[in-house]
């Protein structure tokens, strides 16, 4: 599940009255293959949240620079993500900041390697 929106926490207006967002954010919930229901969200579910300023010069920066928590994005936007998951699970996964590093995937083969 990927949610991507532009938030209105302080817009800048151009002379032609085009509204430009000050930042963009994304929340990614990594579910197991076939997972798509609230019941599939567990305390160890990986959640990646980023909050990127809409400014010149960030293209060369590592995206991990902008990692944050779901709770921080909720505070900025007023949205309540993962609200269908039990509160105890929300409290665990919404307050963790992801590392931005891929996790090892078990393939079921010996040694976890693909043939």
PDB file as gemmi writes it, atoms N, CA and C in Angstrom:
CRYST1    1.000    1.000    1.000  90.00  90.00  90.00 P 1                      
ATOM      1  N   UNK A   1       0.857  -1.164   0.000  1.00  0.00           N  
ATOM      2  CA  UNK A   1       0.000   0.000   0.000  1.00  0.00           C  
ATOM      3  C   UNK A   1       0.902   1.226   0.000  1.00  0.00           C  
ATOM      4  N   UNK A   2       0.712   2.131  -0.923  1.00  0.00           N  
ATOM      5  CA  UNK A   2       1.498   3.350  -0.994  1.00  0.00           C  
ATOM      6  C   UNK A   2       0.547   4.536  -0.977  1.00  0.00           C  
ATOM      7  N   UNK A   3       0.802   5.476  -0.108  1.00  0.00           N  
ATOM      8  CA  UNK A   3       0.011   6.694  -0.026  1.00  0.00           C  
ATOM      9  C   UNK A   3       0.946   7.857  -0.321  1.00  0.00           C  
ATOM     10  N   UNK A   4       0.582   8.670  -1.272  1.00  0.00           N  
ATOM     11  CA  UNK A   4       1.456   9.795  -1.609  1.00  0.00           C  
ATOM     12  C   UNK A   4       0.613  11.029  -1.836  1.00  0.00           C  
ATOM     13  N   UNK A   5       0.869  12.045  -1.064  1.00  0.00           N  
ATOM     14  CA  UNK A   5       0.119  13.282  -1.166  1.00  0.00           C  
ATOM     15  C   UNK A   5       1.061  14.445  -0.954  1.00  0.00           C  
ATOM     16  N   UNK A   6       0.584  15.599  -1.257  1.00  0.00           N  
ATOM     17  CA  UNK A   6       1.308  16.826  -0.977  1.00  0.00           C  
ATOM     18  C   UNK A   6       0.566  17.520   0.145  1.00  0.00           C  
ATOM     19  N   UNK A   7       1.286  17.924   1.176  1.00  0.00           N  
ATOM     20  CA  UNK A   7       0.578  18.546   2.281  1.00  0.00           C  
ATOM     21  C   UNK A   7       0.654  20.056   2.209  1.00  0.00           C  
ATOM     22  N   UNK A   8      -0.229  20.704   2.934  1.00  0.00           N  
ATOM     23  CA  UNK A   8      -0.370  22.154   2.830  1.00  0.00           C  
ATOM     24  C   UNK A   8       0.275  22.888   3.986  1.00  0.00           C  
ATOM     25  N   UNK A   9       1.243  22.297   4.637  1.00  0.00           N  
ATOM     26  CA  UNK A   9       1.889  22.943   5.772  1.00  0.00           C  
ATOM     27  C   UNK A   9       2.740  24.118   5.342  1.00  0.00           C  
ATOM     28  N   UNK A  10       2.151  25.169   4.791  1.00  0.00           N  
ATOM     29  CA  UNK A  10       2.872  26.365   4.420  1.00  0.00           C  
ATOM     30  C   UNK A  10       3.161  26.455   2.932  1.00  0.00           C  
ATOM     31  N   UNK A  11       2.177  26.820   2.176  1.00  0.00           N  
ATOM     32  CA  UNK A  11       2.346  26.953   0.732  1.00  0.00           C  
ATOM     33  C   UNK A  11       3.081  28.238   0.380  1.00  0.00           C  
ATOM     34  N   UNK A  12       3.771  28.199  -0.735  1.00  0.00           N  
ATOM     35  CA  UNK A  12       4.375  29.396  -1.307  1.00  0.00           C  
ATOM     36  C   UNK A  12       3.622  29.695  -2.598  1.00  0.00           C  
ATOM     37  N   UNK A  13       3.326  30.931  -2.859  1.00  0.00           N  
ATOM     38  CA  UNK A  13       2.588  31.279  -4.076  1.00  0.00           C  
ATOM     39  C   UNK A  13       3.508  31.992  -5.049  1.00  0.00           C  
ATOM     40  N   UNK A  14       3.398  31.606  -6.302  1.00  0.00           N  
ATOM     41  CA  UNK A  14       4.165  32.275  -7.348  1.00  0.00           C  
ATOM     42  C   UNK A  14       3.397  33.512  -7.793  1.00  0.00           C  
ATOM     43  N   UNK A  15       4.035  34.385  -8.550  1.00  0.00           N  
ATOM     44  CA  UNK A  15       3.325  35.590  -9.012  1.00  0.00           C  
ATOM     45  C   UNK A  15       2.056  35.278  -9.815  1.00  0.00           C  
ATOM     46  N   UNK A  16       1.989  34.119 -10.452  1.00  0.00           N  
ATOM     47  CA  UNK A  16       0.803  33.757 -11.238  1.00  0.00           C  
ATOM     48  C   UNK A  16      -0.236  33.028 -10.407  1.00  0.00           C  
ATOM     49  N   UNK A  17      -0.149  33.087  -9.115  1.00  0.00           N  
ATOM     50  CA  UNK A  17      -1.046  32.457  -8.144  1.00  0.00           C  
ATOM     51  C   UNK A  17      -1.117  30.943  -8.262  1.00  0.00           C  
ATOM     52  N   UNK A  18      -0.051  30.337  -8.736  1.00  0.00           N  
ATOM     53  CA  UNK A  18       0.033  28.879  -8.737  1.00  0.00           C  
ATOM     54  C   UNK A  18       0.518  28.470  -7.348  1.00  0.00           C  
ATOM     55  N   UNK A  19      -0.230  27.603  -6.711  1.00  0.00           N  
ATOM     56  CA  UNK A  19       0.136  27.177  -5.379  1.00  0.00           C  
ATOM     57  C   UNK A  19       1.152  26.048  -5.461  1.00  0.00           C  
ATOM     58  N   UNK A  20       2.261  26.214  -4.787  1.00  0.00           N  
ATOM     59  CA  UNK A  20       3.343  25.234  -4.800  1.00  0.00           C  
ATOM     60  C   UNK A  20       3.487  24.661  -3.398  1.00  0.00           C  
ATOM     61  N   UNK A  21       3.404  23.349  -3.247  1.00  0.00           N  
ATOM     62  CA  UNK A  21       3.535  22.771  -1.910  1.00  0.00           C  
ATOM     63  C   UNK A  21       4.958  22.927  -1.385  1.00  0.00           C  
ATOM     64  N   UNK A  22       5.075  23.071  -0.073  1.00  0.00           N  
ATOM     65  CA  UNK A  22       6.392  23.209   0.528  1.00  0.00           C  
ATOM     66  C   UNK A  22       7.093  21.876   0.705  1.00  0.00           C  
ATOM     67  N   UNK A  23       6.335  20.798   0.709  1.00  0.00           N  
ATOM     68  CA  UNK A  23       6.929  19.473   0.890  1.00  0.00           C  
ATOM     69  C   UNK A  23       5.995  18.394   0.374  1.00  0.00           C  
ATOM     70  N   UNK A  24       6.564  17.235   0.126  1.00  0.00           N  
ATOM     71  CA  UNK A  24       5.797  16.053  -0.262  1.00  0.00           C  
ATOM     72  C   UNK A  24       6.185  14.926   0.678  1.00  0.00           C  
ATOM     73  N   UNK A  25       5.247  14.070   0.986  1.00  0.00           N  
ATOM     74  CA  UNK A  25       5.539  12.954   1.877  1.00  0.00           C  
ATOM     75  C   UNK A  25       4.987  11.670   1.296  1.00  0.00           C  
ATOM     76  N   UNK A  26       5.503  10.581   1.817  1.00  0.00           N  
ATOM     77  CA  UNK A  26       5.055   9.266   1.374  1.00  0.00           C  
ATOM     78  C   UNK A  26       5.105   8.316   2.555  1.00  0.00           C  
ATOM     79  N   UNK A  27       4.105   7.458   2.651  1.00  0.00           N  
ATOM     80  CA  UNK A  27       4.051   6.397   3.653  1.00  0.00           C  
ATOM     81  C   UNK A  27       3.897   5.082   2.897  1.00  0.00           C  
ATOM     82  N   UNK A  28       4.805   4.154   3.133  1.00  0.00           N  
ATOM     83  CA  UNK A  28       4.779   2.863   2.457  1.00  0.00           C  
ATOM     84  C   UNK A  28       4.676   1.774   3.512  1.00  0.00           C  
ATOM     85  N   UNK A  29       3.660   0.939   3.388  1.00  0.00           N  
ATOM     86  CA  UNK A  29       3.486  -0.207   4.276  1.00  0.00           C  
ATOM     87  C   UNK A  29       3.856  -1.439   3.468  1.00  0.00           C  
ATOM     88  N   UNK A  30       4.889  -2.143   3.900  1.00  0.00           N  
ATOM     89  CA  UNK A  30       5.400  -3.307   3.171  1.00  0.00           C  
ATOM     90  C   UNK A  30       4.725  -4.558   3.732  1.00  0.00           C  
ATOM     91  N   UNK A  31       3.829  -5.128   2.936  1.00  0.00           N  
ATOM     92  CA  UNK A  31       3.094  -6.316   3.358  1.00  0.00           C  
ATOM     93  C   UNK A  31       3.649  -7.553   2.670  1.00  0.00           C  
ATOM     94  N   UNK A  32       3.435  -8.721   3.260  1.00  0.00           N  
ATOM     95  CA  UNK A  32       3.894  -9.954   2.615  1.00  0.00           C  
ATOM     96  C   UNK A  32       3.127 -10.186   1.316  1.00  0.00           C  
ATOM     97  N   UNK A  33       3.685 -10.987   0.415  1.00  0.00           N  
ATOM     98  CA  UNK A  33       2.974 -11.274  -0.835  1.00  0.00           C  
ATOM     99  C   UNK A  33       1.540 -11.733  -0.551  1.00  0.00           C  
ATOM    100  N   UNK A  34       0.608 -11.130  -1.235  1.00  0.00           N  
ATOM    101  CA  UNK A  34      -0.799 -11.464  -1.046  1.00  0.00           C  
ATOM    102  C   UNK A  34      -1.447 -10.709   0.109  1.00  0.00           C  
ATOM    103  N   UNK A  35      -0.634 -10.037   0.919  1.00  0.00           N  
ATOM    104  CA  UNK A  35      -1.171  -9.294   2.054  1.00  0.00           C  
ATOM    105  C   UNK A  35      -1.781  -7.981   1.602  1.00  0.00           C  
ATOM    106  N   UNK A  36      -2.961  -7.675   2.091  1.00  0.00           N  
ATOM    107  CA  UNK A  36      -3.604  -6.425   1.718  1.00  0.00           C  
ATOM    108  C   UNK A  36      -4.697  -6.012   2.693  1.00  0.00           C  
ATOM    109  N   UNK A  37      -4.882  -6.755   3.746  1.00  0.00           N  
ATOM    110  CA  UNK A  37      -5.945  -6.468   4.706  1.00  0.00           C  
ATOM    111  C   UNK A  37      -5.344  -5.929   6.002  1.00  0.00           C  
ATOM    112  N   UNK A  38      -6.133  -5.179   6.771  1.00  0.00           N  
ATOM    113  CA  UNK A  38      -5.628  -4.688   8.061  1.00  0.00           C  
ATOM    114  C   UNK A  38      -5.068  -5.804   8.944  1.00  0.00           C  
ATOM    115  N   UNK A  39      -5.622  -6.996   8.838  1.00  0.00           N  
ATOM    116  CA  UNK A  39      -5.131  -8.124   9.643  1.00  0.00           C  
ATOM    117  C   UNK A  39      -3.712  -8.521   9.269  1.00  0.00           C  
ATOM    118  N   UNK A  40      -3.255  -8.123   8.077  1.00  0.00           N  
ATOM    119  CA  UNK A  40      -1.901  -8.440   7.634  1.00  0.00           C  
ATOM    120  C   UNK A  40      -0.859  -7.493   8.225  1.00  0.00           C  
ATOM    121  N   UNK A  41      -1.295  -6.412   8.851  1.00  0.00           N  
ATOM    122  CA  UNK A  41      -0.375  -5.466   9.478  1.00  0.00           C  
ATOM    123  C   UNK A  41      -0.090  -5.954  10.893  1.00  0.00           C  
ATOM    124  N   UNK A  42       1.171  -6.244  11.149  1.00  0.00           N  
ATOM    125  CA  UNK A  42       1.602  -6.771  12.442  1.00  0.00           C  
ATOM    126  C   UNK A  42       2.619  -5.817  13.070  1.00  0.00           C  
ATOM    127  N   UNK A  43       3.025  -6.101  14.294  1.00  0.00           N  
ATOM    128  CA  UNK A  43       3.977  -5.253  15.011  1.00  0.00           C  
ATOM    129  C   UNK A  43       5.329  -5.183  14.311  1.00  0.00           C  
ATOM    130  N   UNK A  44       5.660  -6.208  13.523  1.00  0.00           N  
ATOM    131  CA  UNK A  44       6.941  -6.201  12.821  1.00  0.00           C  
ATOM    132  C   UNK A  44       6.810  -5.790  11.354  1.00  0.00           C  
ATOM    133  N   UNK A  45       5.647  -5.290  10.948  1.00  0.00           N  
ATOM    134  CA  UNK A  45       5.452  -4.831   9.583  1.00  0.00           C  
ATOM    135  C   UNK A  45       6.350  -3.624   9.320  1.00  0.00           C  
ATOM    136  N   UNK A  46       7.031  -3.659   8.190  1.00  0.00           N  
ATOM    137  CA  UNK A  46       7.912  -2.556   7.830  1.00  0.00           C  
ATOM    138  C   UNK A  46       7.091  -1.397   7.285  1.00  0.00           C  
ATOM    139  N   UNK A  47       7.335  -0.232   7.824  1.00  0.00           N  
ATOM    140  CA  UNK A  47       6.678   0.988   7.361  1.00  0.00           C  
ATOM    141  C   UNK A  47       7.774   2.014   7.085  1.00  0.00           C  
ATOM    142  N   UNK A  48       7.762   2.543   5.868  1.00  0.00           N  
ATOM    143  CA  UNK A  48       8.753   3.531   5.464  1.00  0.00           C  
ATOM    144  C   UNK A  48       8.016   4.857   5.272  1.00  0.00           C  
ATOM    145  N   UNK A  49       8.477   5.891   5.960  1.00  0.00           N  
ATOM    146  CA  UNK A  49       7.869   7.212   5.839  1.00  0.00           C  
ATOM    147  C   UNK A  49       8.955   8.225   5.501  1.00  0.00           C  
ATOM    148  N   UNK A  50       8.676   9.059   4.504  1.00  0.00           N  
ATOM    149  CA  UNK A  50       9.607  10.120   4.133  1.00  0.00           C  
ATOM    150  C   UNK A  50       8.857  11.442   4.009  1.00  0.00           C  
ATOM    151  N   UNK A  51       9.548  12.513   4.316  1.00  0.00           N  
ATOM    152  CA  UNK A  51       9.008  13.865   4.210  1.00  0.00           C  
ATOM    153  C   UNK A  51      10.073  14.696   3.505  1.00  0.00           C  
ATOM    154  N   UNK A  52       9.811  15.034   2.234  1.00  0.00           N  
ATOM    155  CA  UNK A  52      10.813  15.692   1.399  1.00  0.00           C  
ATOM    156  C   UNK A  52      10.423  17.134   1.103  1.00  0.00           C  
ATOM    157  N   UNK A  53      11.320  18.076   1.394  1.00  0.00           N  
ATOM    158  CA  UNK A  53      10.999  19.465   1.061  1.00  0.00           C  
ATOM    159  C   UNK A  53      10.953  19.650  -0.450  1.00  0.00           C  
ATOM    160  N   UNK A  54      10.077  20.490  -0.896  1.00  0.00           N  
ATOM    161  CA  UNK A  54       9.943  20.785  -2.317  1.00  0.00           C  
ATOM    162  C   UNK A  54      10.842  21.980  -2.640  1.00  0.00           C  
ATOM    163  N   UNK A  55      12.155  21.717  -2.629  1.00  0.00           N  
ATOM    164  CA  UNK A  55      13.121  22.779  -2.863  1.00  0.00           C  
ATOM    165  C   UNK A  55      14.153  22.337  -3.895  1.00  0.00           C  
ATOM    166  N   UNK A  56      14.817  23.302  -4.457  1.00  0.00           N  
ATOM    167  CA  UNK A  56      15.886  23.021  -5.403  1.00  0.00           C  
ATOM    168  C   UNK A  56      17.065  22.398  -4.658  1.00  0.00           C  
ATOM    169  N   UNK A  57      17.785  21.519  -5.334  1.00  0.00           N  
ATOM    170  CA  UNK A  57      19.026  21.005  -4.787  1.00  0.00           C  
ATOM    171  C   UNK A  57      18.945  19.726  -3.979  1.00  0.00           C  
ATOM    172  N   UNK A  58      17.763  19.129  -3.840  1.00  0.00           N  
ATOM    173  CA  UNK A  58      17.704  17.899  -3.051  1.00  0.00           C  
ATOM    174  C   UNK A  58      17.863  16.645  -3.909  1.00  0.00           C  
ATOM    175  N   UNK A  59      17.855  16.803  -5.214  1.00  0.00           N  
ATOM    176  CA  UNK A  59      17.948  15.647  -6.110  1.00  0.00           C  
ATOM    177  C   UNK A  59      19.203  14.816  -5.842  1.00  0.00           C  
ATOM    178  N   UNK A  60      20.286  15.449  -5.500  1.00  0.00           N  
ATOM    179  CA  UNK A  60      21.545  14.742  -5.271  1.00  0.00           C  
ATOM    180  C   UNK A  60      21.626  14.123  -3.878  1.00  0.00           C  
ATOM    181  N   UNK A  61      20.700  14.470  -2.990  1.00  0.00           N  
ATOM    182  CA  UNK A  61      20.731  13.931  -1.635  1.00  0.00           C  
ATOM    183  C   UNK A  61      20.178  12.517  -1.603  1.00  0.00           C  
ATOM    184  N   UNK A  62      20.724  11.710  -0.722  1.00  0.00           N  
ATOM    185  CA  UNK A  62      20.224  10.356  -0.502  1.00  0.00           C  
ATOM    186  C   UNK A  62      18.811  10.459   0.084  1.00  0.00           C  
ATOM    187  N   UNK A  63      17.881   9.710  -0.447  1.00  0.00           N  
ATOM    188  CA  UNK A  63      16.490   9.784   0.009  1.00  0.00           C  
ATOM    189  C   UNK A  63      16.356   9.450   1.481  1.00  0.00           C  
ATOM    190  N   UNK A  64      17.297   8.687   2.024  1.00  0.00           N  
ATOM    191  CA  UNK A  64      17.241   8.315   3.439  1.00  0.00           C  
ATOM    192  C   UNK A  64      17.371   9.531   4.359  1.00  0.00           C  
ATOM    193  N   UNK A  65      17.897  10.607   3.821  1.00  0.00           N  
ATOM    194  CA  UNK A  65      18.004  11.857   4.581  1.00  0.00           C  
ATOM    195  C   UNK A  65      16.630  12.314   5.058  1.00  0.00           C  
ATOM    196  N   UNK A  66      15.610  11.948   4.327  1.00  0.00           N  
ATOM    197  CA  UNK A  66      14.270  12.445   4.591  1.00  0.00           C  
ATOM    198  C   UNK A  66      13.382  11.444   5.330  1.00  0.00           C  
ATOM    199  N   UNK A  67      13.977  10.359   5.832  1.00  0.00           N  
ATOM    200  CA  UNK A  67      13.204   9.380   6.607  1.00  0.00           C  
ATOM    201  C   UNK A  67      12.644  10.023   7.865  1.00  0.00           C  
ATOM    202  N   UNK A  68      11.443   9.628   8.203  1.00  0.00           N  
ATOM    203  CA  UNK A  68      10.773  10.130   9.399  1.00  0.00           C  
ATOM    204  C   UNK A  68       9.869   9.026   9.921  1.00  0.00           C  
ATOM    205  N   UNK A  69       8.980   9.355  10.823  1.00  0.00           N  
ATOM    206  CA  UNK A  69       8.025   8.365  11.320  1.00  0.00           C  
ATOM    207  C   UNK A  69       6.630   8.701  10.800  1.00  0.00           C  
ATOM    208  N   UNK A  70       5.773   7.704  10.822  1.00  0.00           N  
ATOM    209  CA  UNK A  70       4.376   7.925  10.428  1.00  0.00           C  
ATOM    210  C   UNK A  70       3.741   8.943  11.369  1.00  0.00           C  
ATOM    211  N   UNK A  71       4.053   8.860  12.650  1.00  0.00           N  
ATOM    212  CA  UNK A  71       3.471   9.800  13.621  1.00  0.00           C  
ATOM    213  C   UNK A  71       3.832  11.244  13.297  1.00  0.00           C  
ATOM    214  N   UNK A  72       5.059  11.467  12.835  1.00  0.00           N  
ATOM    215  CA  UNK A  72       5.454  12.830  12.479  1.00  0.00           C  
ATOM    216  C   UNK A  72       4.645  13.322  11.281  1.00  0.00           C  
ATOM    217  N   UNK A  73       4.400  12.459  10.318  1.00  0.00           N  
ATOM    218  CA  UNK A  73       3.587  12.858   9.163  1.00  0.00           C  
ATOM    219  C   UNK A  73       2.134  13.052   9.584  1.00  0.00           C  
ATOM    220  N   UNK A  74       1.640  12.219  10.481  1.00  0.00           N  
ATOM    221  CA  UNK A  74       0.279  12.398  11.003  1.00  0.00           C  
ATOM    222  C   UNK A  74       0.134  13.752  11.684  1.00  0.00           C  
ATOM    223  N   UNK A  75       1.151  14.158  12.441  1.00  0.00           N  
ATOM    224  CA  UNK A  75       1.103  15.439  13.144  1.00  0.00           C  
ATOM    225  C   UNK A  75       1.047  16.612  12.167  1.00  0.00           C  
ATOM    226  N   UNK A  76       1.761  16.491  11.059  1.00  0.00           N  
ATOM    227  CA  UNK A  76       1.798  17.553  10.058  1.00  0.00           C  
ATOM    228  C   UNK A  76       0.488  17.620   9.269  1.00  0.00           C  
ATOM    229  N   UNK A  77      -0.052  16.457   8.911  1.00  0.00           N  
ATOM    230  CA  UNK A  77      -1.194  16.406   7.996  1.00  0.00           C  
ATOM    231  C   UNK A  77      -2.552  16.330   8.662  1.00  0.00           C  
ATOM    232  N   UNK A  78      -2.594  15.813   9.878  1.00  0.00           N  
ATOM    233  CA  UNK A  78      -3.880  15.596  10.540  1.00  0.00           C  
ATOM    234  C   UNK A  78      -4.527  14.273  10.164  1.00  0.00           C  
ATOM    235  N   UNK A  79      -3.874  13.507   9.291  1.00  0.00           N  
ATOM    236  CA  UNK A  79      -4.392  12.195   8.916  1.00  0.00           C  
ATOM    237  C   UNK A  79      -4.062  11.174   9.998  1.00  0.00           C  
ATOM    238  N   UNK A  80      -4.867  10.108  10.058  1.00  0.00           N  
ATOM    239  CA  UNK A  80      -4.622   8.996  10.975  1.00  0.00           C  
ATOM    240  C   UNK A  80      -4.395   7.751  10.134  1.00  0.00           C  
ATOM    241  N   UNK A  81      -3.120   7.473   9.827  1.00  0.00           N  
ATOM    242  CA  UNK A  81      -2.789   6.312   9.018  1.00  0.00           C  
ATOM    243  C   UNK A  81      -2.930   5.039   9.840  1.00  0.00           C  
ATOM    244  N   UNK A  82      -3.142   3.954   9.137  1.00  0.00           N  
ATOM    245  CA  UNK A  82      -3.199   2.622   9.739  1.00  0.00           C  
ATOM    246  C   UNK A  82      -4.245   2.535  10.845  1.00  0.00           C  
ATOM    247  N   UNK A  83      -5.277   3.339  10.747  1.00  0.00           N  
ATOM    248  CA  UNK A  83      -6.290   3.415  11.796  1.00  0.00           C  
ATOM    249  C   UNK A  83      -7.124   2.140  11.922  1.00  0.00           C  
ATOM    250  N   UNK A  84      -7.076   1.271  10.916  1.00  0.00           N  
ATOM    251  CA  UNK A  84      -7.820   0.023  11.021  1.00  0.00           C  
ATOM    252  C   UNK A  84      -7.012  -1.073  11.721  1.00  0.00           C  
ATOM    253  N   UNK A  85      -5.734  -0.824  11.931  1.00  0.00           N  
ATOM    254  CA  UNK A  85      -4.913  -1.780  12.690  1.00  0.00           C  
ATOM    255  C   UNK A  85      -5.152  -1.553  14.176  1.00  0.00           C  
ATOM    256  N   UNK A  86      -4.988  -2.582  15.000  1.00  0.00           N  
ATOM    257  CA  UNK A  86      -5.155  -2.392  16.441  1.00  0.00           C  
ATOM    258  C   UNK A  86      -4.238  -1.282  16.971  1.00  0.00           C  
ATOM    259  N   UNK A  87      -4.714  -0.524  17.940  1.00  0.00           N  
ATOM    260  CA  UNK A  87      -3.971   0.615  18.490  1.00  0.00           C  
ATOM    261  C   UNK A  87      -2.588   0.201  18.991  1.00  0.00           C  
ATOM    262  N   UNK A  88      -2.473  -0.958  19.600  1.00  0.00           N  
ATOM    263  CA  UNK A  88      -1.172  -1.401  20.113  1.00  0.00           C  
ATOM    264  C   UNK A  88      -0.161  -1.595  18.981  1.00  0.00           C  
ATOM    265  N   UNK A  89      -0.640  -2.075  17.833  1.00  0.00           N  
ATOM    266  CA  UNK A  89       0.245  -2.249  16.672  1.00  0.00           C  
ATOM    267  C   UNK A  89       0.577  -0.890  16.070  1.00  0.00           C  
ATOM    268  N   UNK A  90      -0.423  -0.014  15.967  1.00  0.00           N  
ATOM    269  CA  UNK A  90      -0.160   1.339  15.466  1.00  0.00           C  
ATOM    270  C   UNK A  90       0.927   2.012  16.290  1.00  0.00           C  
ATOM    271  N   UNK A  91       0.822   1.894  17.609  1.00  0.00           N  
ATOM    272  CA  UNK A  91       1.790   2.548  18.487  1.00  0.00           C  
ATOM    273  C   UNK A  91       3.208   2.036  18.248  1.00  0.00           C  
ATOM    274  N   UNK A  92       3.342   0.794  17.866  1.00  0.00           N  
ATOM    275  CA  UNK A  92       4.668   0.232  17.621  1.00  0.00           C  
ATOM    276  C   UNK A  92       5.228   0.640  16.267  1.00  0.00           C  
ATOM    277  N   UNK A  93       4.439   0.504  15.211  1.00  0.00           N  
ATOM    278  CA  UNK A  93       4.997   0.723  13.875  1.00  0.00           C  
ATOM    279  C   UNK A  93       4.963   2.179  13.425  1.00  0.00           C  
ATOM    280  N   UNK A  94       4.089   2.984  14.000  1.00  0.00           N  
ATOM    281  CA  UNK A  94       4.014   4.384  13.588  1.00  0.00           C  
ATOM    282  C   UNK A  94       5.081   5.244  14.250  1.00  0.00           C  
ATOM    283  N   UNK A  95       5.734   4.731  15.262  1.00  0.00           N  
ATOM    284  CA  UNK A  95       6.739   5.519  15.974  1.00  0.00           C  
ATOM    285  C   UNK A  95       8.169   5.103  15.643  1.00  0.00           C  
ATOM    286  N   UNK A  96       8.321   4.055  14.814  1.00  0.00           N  
ATOM    287  CA  UNK A  96       9.657   3.604  14.403  1.00  0.00           C  
ATOM    288  C   UNK A  96      10.081   4.325  13.133  1.00  0.00           C  
ATOM    289  N   UNK A  97      11.337   4.764  13.101  1.00  0.00           N  
ATOM    290  CA  UNK A  97      11.894   5.332  11.871  1.00  0.00           C  
ATOM    291  C   UNK A  97      12.641   4.216  11.164  1.00  0.00           C  
ATOM    292  N   UNK A  98      12.268   3.934   9.933  1.00  0.00           N  
ATOM    293  CA  UNK A  98      12.907   2.886   9.152  1.00  0.00           C  
ATOM    294  C   UNK A  98      14.347   3.277   8.824  1.00  0.00           C  
ATOM    295  N   UNK A  99      15.171   2.281   8.574  1.00  0.00           N  
ATOM    296  CA  UNK A  99      16.570   2.536   8.237  1.00  0.00           C  
ATOM    297  C   UNK A  99      16.768   2.870   6.763  1.00  0.00           C  
ATOM    298  N   UNK A 100      15.792   2.491   5.943  1.00  0.00           N  
ATOM    299  CA  UNK A 100      15.941   2.700   4.514  1.00  0.00           C  
ATOM    300  C   UNK A 100      16.763   1.615   3.840  1.00  0.00           C  
ATOM    301  N   UNK A 101      17.141   0.626   4.586  1.00  0.00           N  
ATOM    302  CA  UNK A 101      17.933  -0.484   4.051  1.00  0.00           C  
ATOM    303  C   UNK A 101      17.016  -1.683   3.839  1.00  0.00           C  
ATOM    304  N   UNK A 102      17.202  -2.357   2.717  1.00  0.00           N  
ATOM    305  CA  UNK A 102      16.396  -3.540   2.420  1.00  0.00           C  
ATOM    306  C   UNK A 102      16.706  -4.637   3.421  1.00  0.00           C  
ATOM    307  N   UNK A 103      15.701  -5.371   3.774  1.00  0.00           N  
ATOM    308  CA  UNK A 103      15.868  -6.493   4.690  1.00  0.00           C  
ATOM    309  C   UNK A 103      16.062  -7.771   3.892  1.00  0.00           C  
ATOM    310  N   UNK A 104      16.742  -8.719   4.495  1.00  0.00           N  
ATOM    311  CA  UNK A 104      16.935 -10.021   3.854  1.00  0.00           C  
ATOM    312  C   UNK A 104      15.587 -10.692   3.667  1.00  0.00           C  
ATOM    313  N   UNK A 105      15.426 -11.356   2.555  1.00  0.00           N  
ATOM    314  CA  UNK A 105      14.178 -12.041   2.241  1.00  0.00           C  
ATOM    315  C   UNK A 105      14.445 -13.532   2.240  1.00  0.00           C  
ATOM    316  N   UNK A 106      13.649 -14.266   2.985  1.00  0.00           N  
ATOM    317  CA  UNK A 106      13.781 -15.722   2.999  1.00  0.00           C  
ATOM    318  C   UNK A 106      13.086 -16.285   1.777  1.00  0.00           C  
ATOM    319  N   UNK A 107      13.796 -17.098   1.051  1.00  0.00           N  
ATOM    320  CA  UNK A 107      13.232 -17.652  -0.175  1.00  0.00           C  
ATOM    321  C   UNK A 107      12.784 -19.092  -0.013  1.00  0.00           C  
ATOM    322  N   UNK A 108      13.139 -19.696   1.108  1.00  0.00           N  
ATOM    323  CA  UNK A 108      12.776 -21.091   1.314  1.00  0.00           C  
ATOM    324  C   UNK A 108      13.811 -22.051   0.768  1.00  0.00           C  
ATOM    325  N   UNK A 109      14.865 -21.535   0.158  1.00  0.00           N  
ATOM    326  CA  UNK A 109      15.923 -22.411  -0.336  1.00  0.00           C  
ATOM    327  C   UNK A 109      17.028 -22.490   0.708  1.00  0.00           C  
ATOM    328  N   UNK A 110      17.857 -23.459   0.608  1.00  0.00           N  
ATOM    329  CA  UNK A 110      18.926 -23.642   1.567  1.00  0.00           C  
ATOM    330  C   UNK A 110      19.840 -22.421   1.574  1.00  0.00           C  
ATOM    331  N   UNK A 111      20.115 -21.946   2.767  1.00  0.00           N  
ATOM    332  CA  UNK A 111      21.005 -20.804   2.909  1.00  0.00           C  
ATOM    333  C   UNK A 111      20.376 -19.480   2.511  1.00  0.00           C  
ATOM    334  N   UNK A 112      19.094 -19.498   2.180  1.00  0.00           N  
ATOM    335  CA  UNK A 112      18.408 -18.264   1.808  1.00  0.00           C  
ATOM    336  C   UNK A 112      18.836 -17.697   0.470  1.00  0.00           C  
ATOM    337  N   UNK A 113      19.545 -18.487  -0.331  1.00  0.00           N  
ATOM    338  CA  UNK A 113      20.003 -17.993  -1.636  1.00  0.00           C  
ATOM    339  C   UNK A 113      19.158 -18.581  -2.745  1.00  0.00           C  
ATOM    340  N   UNK A 114      19.017 -17.823  -3.782  1.00  0.00           N  
ATOM    341  CA  UNK A 114      18.335 -18.342  -4.966  1.00  0.00           C  
ATOM    342  C   UNK A 114      19.302 -19.207  -5.745  1.00  0.00           C  
ATOM    343  N   UNK A 115      18.831 -20.293  -6.329  1.00  0.00           N  
ATOM    344  CA  UNK A 115      19.728 -21.156  -7.113  1.00  0.00           C  
ATOM    345  C   UNK A 115      20.280 -20.462  -8.323  1.00  0.00           C  
TER     346      UNK A 115                                                      
END                                                                             
